Amino acid sequence: MKKIVFFSHGLSANGIETFLVNVLKNIDKSKYDITVVIAIDEGVECLHEKTVTDMGIRVIHASDLNAPIKKLVYIKNVKKFLSGEHFDIAHSNMDLLNGITLTIAKRCGIPVRICHAHNSKSQYNPTGRFASLKRFLQRVYSRTMKKLILKSTTERLACSDVAAHYFYGSVPSTLIYNGIETKSFKMPDDFDRKEYSLSLGADGTEKHMIVSVGRLSMQKNPIFAVEVIAELAKKRNDFKYIWVGCGELENEAKSRAKQLRVFDRIIFTGVRTDVREILACCDCFLMPSLFEGLPFSLIEAQAAGLRCVVSDVVTEEANVGLVEYFPLENSAKQWAEFISKKLDEPRKSADEKKLGEFDISHTVRQLEEIYDR
C-alpha cells in the first residue's frame, strides 16, 4: 500500500479544495494510505473535514498562513511531520506555495512529488500604501516559487493549458481536468425547484434565476457582477440573482448593491453545501472573472444544464457546450443586454461526451495511473 500525502490550504467550499474532496471520495482507498496536510490552525475545523476523516483519512493541521510568523510555523510543522514518516508520494494543491511544500518533501526523501496547477494568475492584488513595493515583492515571490516548483517536482499536472503555462512555462506537464460527479447534478424529476427557490429567498414570481458560485474576491469580479445586475434590473424585473460563497469583498458587494438599489434582487447565501440544489433552481450562470485556471463551478453549472455567461478570459477547455463568452472590457450595460438576450433564448444541452471528460471517475483514473507508476 502506497502512502500519499496531499497538501491543501484547507477542506472548505472553494473549487480546488472541493476538487480534492471529490478525489478523496473516489480514489481506491484499499490501494493507498492517505494523509491530508492543511494550512489551518489546530482546533479550527473546515467545512468538509469530517467528510474526509469519516473516510478513514487522516487530516493534519499545520498552522494557518495569515501572518509571517505563521508561515514559518507552517514550514516547521510540515518539515517535522514529513521527517517523522515515510511517504511514497506528495501531491500539492496549494498554488505557488507548492514550491515550498514540495521542496520540503524532496528534502525529506519523498520519491514522487506532484505539483498540481489550478490557477492562471496570482490572486494577490495589493492596493493602498506601498502597493508598488508589494507588487514587486509578489513578482519576486512568484519567480522564486516557480523555480522551486521546477526543481522539486517529479510530476507536473495542470487543470488547463493556461494554468500549465503560468506555473511551468514551456516545461512539459500533464493535463488533468478538475473532475466533478457529473451525474449528481442531474436532479430527480420530483425535485421541487420552486419550493427550494423560496427557501433561498425567492418570492416565487421569478421567471429566471441567475447564479454565481465562488469566493467574493478580486478574481471573481463581484462588484462588477452587482453592477451588471443593476443594469439588468433596468431592463427587466423577472429575475433574482444568487451569489453562493463568501470572501473579503462581501461587504463591499452588498454595499454596492444597496447603493444601486438592487439589494432586494440579490441573495447572498454565504458558504453552502447544497450547491447542486441551488444550481437546479437556476437557469443562468454568471462568471465575469478577471482570470481563471479551469473553473470548477463552471463545469458544475453546465452539468446542471445552465446557460453560462462568462468573461472571455475563461479557458476554452471549460466549455462543454453551454458557455457564452463576452468581452471583459465591455460595460456593465453591455453585459446586461447580452444576458437579457440569452435569457430569452431556448435552453440547450451540454455535450455529454465532453462533459464526461470532467467526470471525477475519469480524473481519478488518470491520477491513479500516475500514483501506480
C-alpha positions as CSV (number, residue, x, y, z in Angstrom):
1,M,0.0,0.0,0.0
2,K,1.5,3.3,-1.1
3,K,1.4,6.3,1.3
4,I,0.3,9.6,-0.2
5,V,0.3,13.0,1.5
6,F,-1.9,15.7,-0.1
7,F,-1.2,19.3,0.7
8,S,-4.1,21.8,0.6
9,H,-4.9,25.2,2.0
10,G,-8.0,23.7,3.7
11,L,-11.0,21.5,3.1
12,S,-13.6,24.2,2.6
13,A,-16.0,25.0,-0.2
14,N,-13.7,26.6,-2.8
15,G,-13.1,24.9,-6.1
16,I,-9.6,23.5,-5.5
17,E,-10.5,22.1,-2.1
18,T,-13.8,20.7,-3.3
19,F,-11.9,19.0,-6.1
20,L,-9.6,17.4,-3.6
21,V,-12.5,16.2,-1.6
22,N,-14.0,14.6,-4.7
23,V,-10.8,12.9,-5.4
24,L,-10.6,11.5,-1.9
25,K,-14.2,10.2,-2.1
26,N,-13.5,8.3,-5.3
27,I,-9.9,7.1,-5.0
28,D,-9.3,3.4,-4.3
29,K,-8.5,3.7,-0.6
30,S,-7.6,0.0,-0.4
31,K,-4.5,0.8,-2.5
32,Y,-3.4,4.0,-0.7
33,D,-2.8,5.1,2.8
34,I,-3.8,8.8,2.6
35,T,-3.0,11.8,4.8
36,V,-4.0,15.4,4.1
37,V,-2.0,18.3,5.4
38,I,-3.9,21.6,5.6
39,A,-2.8,25.2,6.3
40,I,-5.3,25.6,9.1
41,D,-4.7,26.1,12.8
42,E,-5.2,23.2,15.2
43,G,-8.7,23.2,16.6
44,V,-10.3,25.0,13.6
45,E,-12.4,22.6,11.6
46,C,-13.1,23.0,7.9
47,L,-16.4,22.5,6.1
48,H,-15.5,19.2,4.6
49,E,-13.1,17.9,7.2
50,K,-15.5,15.5,8.9
51,T,-16.4,14.1,5.5
52,V,-12.8,13.3,4.9
53,T,-12.0,11.9,8.3
54,D,-15.1,9.7,8.1
55,M,-13.5,8.1,5.1
56,G,-10.6,7.0,7.4
57,I,-8.3,9.6,6.0
58,R,-6.0,11.4,8.5
59,V,-6.0,15.2,8.5
60,I,-3.1,17.2,9.9
61,H,-3.4,20.9,10.8
62,A,0.0,22.5,10.1
63,S,-0.9,26.2,11.1
64,D,-2.6,29.0,9.2
65,L,-0.6,31.2,6.8
66,N,-2.2,34.6,7.7
67,A,0.9,36.2,9.2
68,P,4.7,35.9,8.5
69,I,5.4,34.1,11.8
70,K,2.5,31.6,11.0
71,K,4.2,30.8,7.7
72,L,7.4,29.9,9.5
73,V,5.4,27.8,11.9
74,Y,3.7,26.0,9.0
75,I,7.1,25.2,7.4
76,K,8.5,24.0,10.6
77,N,5.5,21.8,11.3
78,V,5.5,20.3,7.8
79,K,9.2,19.5,8.0
80,K,8.7,17.8,11.4
81,F,5.8,15.8,10.2
82,L,7.3,14.6,6.9
83,S,10.6,13.8,8.6
84,G,8.8,11.5,11.0
85,E,7.0,9.4,8.5
86,H,7.8,7.6,5.2
87,F,5.6,8.8,2.3
88,D,5.8,7.5,-1.3
89,I,4.0,10.4,-2.9
90,A,3.5,14.1,-2.1
91,H,0.7,15.8,-4.1
92,S,0.4,19.5,-3.6
93,N,-2.6,21.7,-4.5
94,M,-1.5,25.0,-2.8
95,D,-1.0,27.3,-5.8
96,L,2.6,28.8,-5.9
97,L,3.2,27.6,-2.3
98,N,3.6,24.2,-3.9
99,G,7.3,25.4,-4.3
100,I,7.7,25.3,-0.5
101,T,5.8,22.1,0.3
102,L,7.4,20.1,-2.5
103,T,10.9,21.4,-1.7
104,I,10.4,20.1,1.9
105,A,9.0,16.8,0.5
106,K,12.2,16.5,-1.6
107,R,14.5,17.1,1.3
108,C,12.5,14.6,3.4
109,G,13.2,11.9,0.7
110,I,9.7,11.5,-0.8
111,P,10.4,10.0,-4.2
112,V,7.3,11.1,-6.1
113,R,6.5,14.8,-5.8
114,I,3.5,16.2,-7.8
115,C,2.7,19.8,-8.3
116,H,-0.9,20.5,-9.4
117,A,-1.5,23.9,-11.1
118,H,-5.1,25.2,-10.7
119,N,-4.7,28.9,-11.4
120,S,-3.6,31.1,-14.3
121,K,-2.6,34.2,-12.4
122,S,-1.8,35.4,-8.8
123,Q,-4.8,36.2,-6.7
124,Y,-2.8,38.8,-4.8
125,N,-3.7,42.3,-5.7
126,P,-2.2,44.9,-3.3
127,T,-3.6,48.4,-3.1
128,G,-3.1,51.4,-1.0
129,R,0.2,52.4,0.7
130,F,3.3,50.6,-0.5
131,A,1.3,48.9,-3.2
132,S,4.2,49.2,-5.7
133,L,6.6,47.6,-3.3
134,K,4.2,44.8,-2.5
135,R,3.7,44.1,-6.2
136,F,7.5,44.0,-6.7
137,L,7.8,41.6,-3.8
138,Q,5.0,39.5,-5.2
139,R,6.8,39.2,-8.6
140,V,10.0,38.1,-6.7
141,Y,8.0,35.6,-4.7
142,S,6.3,34.3,-7.9
143,R,9.6,33.8,-9.7
144,T,11.2,32.1,-6.7
145,M,8.3,29.7,-6.2
146,K,8.1,28.7,-9.8
147,K,11.9,27.9,-9.8
148,L,11.4,25.8,-6.6
149,I,8.5,24.0,-8.3
150,L,10.5,23.1,-11.3
151,K,13.5,21.9,-9.1
152,S,11.4,19.9,-6.6
153,T,8.8,18.1,-8.8
154,T,8.9,14.8,-10.4
155,E,5.4,15.2,-11.9
156,R,3.8,18.4,-13.1
157,L,0.0,18.5,-13.5
158,A,-2.3,21.3,-14.6
159,C,-6.1,21.7,-14.9
160,S,-5.8,23.8,-18.1
161,D,-3.2,24.9,-20.7
162,V,-3.1,28.5,-19.3
163,A,-2.5,27.1,-15.8
164,A,0.3,25.0,-17.1
165,H,1.9,27.9,-18.9
166,Y,1.6,30.1,-15.8
167,F,3.2,27.5,-13.5
168,Y,5.7,25.8,-15.8
169,G,6.3,27.9,-18.8
170,S,7.5,25.7,-21.6
171,V,8.3,22.7,-19.4
172,P,6.1,19.7,-20.2
173,S,3.2,18.9,-18.0
174,T,0.2,16.6,-17.9
175,L,-3.3,18.0,-18.4
176,I,-5.8,16.6,-15.8
177,Y,-9.2,18.4,-15.5
178,N,-10.7,19.2,-12.2
179,G,-13.3,16.4,-12.0
180,I,-16.8,16.5,-10.6
181,E,-19.5,13.9,-10.0
182,T,-21.4,14.9,-13.2
183,K,-24.4,12.6,-12.7
184,S,-25.1,14.1,-9.2
185,F,-26.0,17.5,-10.9
186,K,-28.9,15.9,-12.8
187,M,-31.7,16.3,-10.3
188,P,-34.6,13.7,-9.9
189,D,-37.9,14.5,-11.5
190,D,-39.6,15.1,-8.2
191,F,-37.2,17.8,-7.1
192,D,-39.4,20.9,-6.4
193,R,-37.4,23.8,-7.8
194,K,-39.9,26.5,-6.9
195,E,-40.1,25.3,-3.3
196,Y,-36.4,25.2,-2.9
197,S,-36.1,28.7,-4.5
198,L,-38.5,30.0,-1.9
199,S,-36.3,28.6,0.8
200,L,-33.4,30.5,-0.6
201,G,-35.2,33.8,-0.5
202,A,-37.0,34.0,-3.9
203,D,-40.7,35.1,-3.9
204,G,-42.0,32.7,-6.4
205,T,-42.7,35.2,-9.2
206,E,-39.3,35.0,-10.8
207,K,-39.1,33.6,-14.4
208,H,-35.3,33.4,-14.2
209,M,-32.8,32.7,-11.5
210,I,-29.2,33.8,-12.2
211,V,-26.3,32.5,-10.1
212,S,-22.6,32.9,-9.4
213,V,-20.6,30.5,-7.3
214,G,-17.3,31.3,-5.8
215,R,-15.4,33.5,-3.4
216,L,-16.3,37.1,-3.2
217,S,-12.7,38.0,-4.1
218,M,-11.0,40.2,-6.7
219,Q,-10.5,37.2,-9.1
220,K,-14.3,36.6,-9.4
221,N,-15.1,40.4,-10.0
222,P,-18.2,40.5,-7.7
223,I,-18.5,44.3,-7.7
224,F,-18.8,44.3,-11.5
225,A,-21.3,41.5,-11.3
226,V,-23.5,43.6,-9.0
227,E,-23.3,46.5,-11.5
228,V,-24.3,44.1,-14.3
229,I,-27.3,43.0,-12.2
230,A,-28.2,46.6,-11.6
231,E,-28.2,47.3,-15.3
232,L,-30.2,44.1,-16.0
233,A,-32.8,45.3,-13.4
234,K,-33.4,48.4,-15.6
235,K,-34.4,46.2,-18.5
236,R,-36.5,43.5,-16.7
237,N,-37.9,42.6,-13.4
238,D,-38.5,38.8,-13.8
239,F,-35.3,37.5,-12.2
240,K,-33.4,37.0,-8.9
241,Y,-29.6,36.8,-8.6
242,I,-27.9,34.5,-6.2
243,W,-24.2,34.6,-5.1
244,V,-23.1,31.4,-3.3
245,G,-19.9,31.9,-1.3
246,C,-18.2,34.4,1.0
247,G,-15.0,36.4,0.8
248,E,-13.2,39.6,1.5
249,L,-15.3,41.7,-0.9
250,E,-18.6,40.5,0.5
251,N,-19.4,43.7,2.5
252,E,-18.3,45.9,-0.5
253,A,-20.5,43.9,-2.9
254,K,-23.5,44.3,-0.5
255,S,-22.9,48.0,-0.1
256,R,-22.7,48.4,-3.9
257,A,-26.0,46.5,-4.3
258,K,-27.7,48.8,-1.7
259,Q,-26.2,51.9,-3.4
260,L,-27.5,50.8,-6.8
261,R,-30.9,49.8,-5.2
262,V,-30.8,46.2,-6.2
263,F,-30.1,44.6,-2.8
264,D,-33.6,43.1,-2.7
265,R,-32.9,41.4,-6.1
266,I,-29.7,39.7,-4.9
267,I,-29.5,36.8,-2.5
268,F,-26.1,36.4,-0.8
269,T,-26.2,32.8,0.6
270,G,-22.7,32.6,2.1
271,V,-20.9,29.2,2.0
272,R,-23.3,26.4,1.3
273,T,-23.1,22.6,1.0
274,D,-26.2,22.5,-1.3
275,V,-24.7,24.0,-4.4
276,R,-26.2,21.2,-6.5
277,E,-29.7,22.0,-5.4
278,I,-29.2,25.8,-5.8
279,L,-27.9,25.3,-9.4
280,A,-31.0,23.2,-10.1
281,C,-33.2,26.2,-9.2
282,C,-31.4,28.4,-11.7
283,D,-31.2,28.8,-15.5
284,C,-28.2,31.1,-16.0
285,F,-24.7,31.1,-14.5
286,L,-22.7,34.4,-14.4
287,M,-18.9,34.5,-14.2
288,P,-17.3,37.8,-15.1
289,S,-13.9,36.7,-13.7
290,L,-10.7,38.6,-14.2
291,F,-8.8,35.3,-14.6
292,E,-9.3,31.6,-14.1
293,G,-7.4,28.3,-14.3
294,L,-10.2,26.0,-15.1
295,P,-13.2,27.0,-13.0
296,F,-14.7,24.1,-11.1
297,S,-18.0,25.8,-10.6
298,L,-18.5,26.4,-14.4
299,I,-18.3,22.7,-15.1
300,E,-20.8,22.1,-12.3
301,A,-23.2,24.7,-13.8
302,Q,-23.1,23.1,-17.2
303,A,-23.6,19.6,-15.7
304,A,-26.7,21.1,-14.1
305,G,-27.8,22.4,-17.6
306,L,-27.4,26.1,-17.0
307,R,-26.6,28.6,-19.8
308,C,-23.3,30.2,-18.7
309,V,-22.3,33.8,-19.5
310,V,-18.6,34.2,-18.7
311,S,-15.7,36.6,-19.4
312,D,-13.6,36.0,-22.4
313,V,-10.5,35.2,-20.2
314,V,-12.1,32.0,-19.0
315,T,-10.4,29.0,-20.6
316,E,-11.9,27.4,-23.7
317,E,-11.4,23.9,-22.2
318,A,-14.1,24.7,-19.7
319,N,-16.8,24.9,-22.4
320,V,-18.8,21.7,-22.7
321,G,-21.4,23.3,-24.9
322,L,-23.3,25.8,-22.7
323,V,-20.7,28.7,-22.4
324,E,-21.3,32.1,-23.9
325,Y,-18.1,34.2,-23.8
326,F,-18.4,38.0,-23.5
327,P,-15.5,40.6,-23.6
328,L,-14.4,41.6,-20.1
329,E,-13.7,45.2,-21.3
330,N,-17.4,45.7,-22.2
331,S,-19.5,47.8,-19.9
332,A,-22.0,46.5,-17.3
333,K,-24.8,47.8,-19.5
334,Q,-23.5,45.7,-22.5
335,W,-23.2,42.7,-20.3
336,A,-26.7,43.2,-19.1
337,E,-28.0,43.5,-22.6
338,F,-26.2,40.3,-23.6
339,I,-27.5,38.3,-20.6
340,S,-31.1,39.6,-21.2
341,K,-30.9,38.3,-24.8
342,K,-29.6,34.9,-23.7
343,L,-32.3,34.5,-21.0
344,D,-34.9,34.7,-23.8
345,E,-33.3,32.1,-25.9
346,P,-34.3,28.4,-25.8
347,R,-32.2,26.3,-23.4
348,K,-29.6,24.0,-24.9
349,S,-28.0,20.7,-23.7
350,A,-24.3,20.1,-22.8
351,D,-22.1,17.9,-24.9
352,E,-22.3,14.7,-22.9
353,K,-19.1,13.3,-24.3
354,K,-17.1,16.4,-23.5
355,L,-18.7,16.6,-20.1
356,G,-17.6,13.0,-19.4
357,E,-14.0,14.1,-19.6
358,F,-14.7,16.1,-16.5
359,D,-16.2,13.3,-14.5
360,I,-14.3,12.6,-11.3
361,S,-14.1,8.9,-12.2
362,H,-12.0,9.8,-15.3
363,T,-9.9,12.2,-13.3
364,V,-9.2,9.7,-10.6
365,R,-8.2,7.0,-13.1
366,Q,-5.6,9.5,-14.6
367,L,-4.3,10.2,-11.1
368,E,-4.1,6.6,-10.1
369,E,-2.1,5.8,-13.3
370,I,0.5,8.4,-12.1
371,Y,0.5,7.1,-8.5
372,D,0.9,3.5,-9.6
373,R,4.0,4.0,-11.8
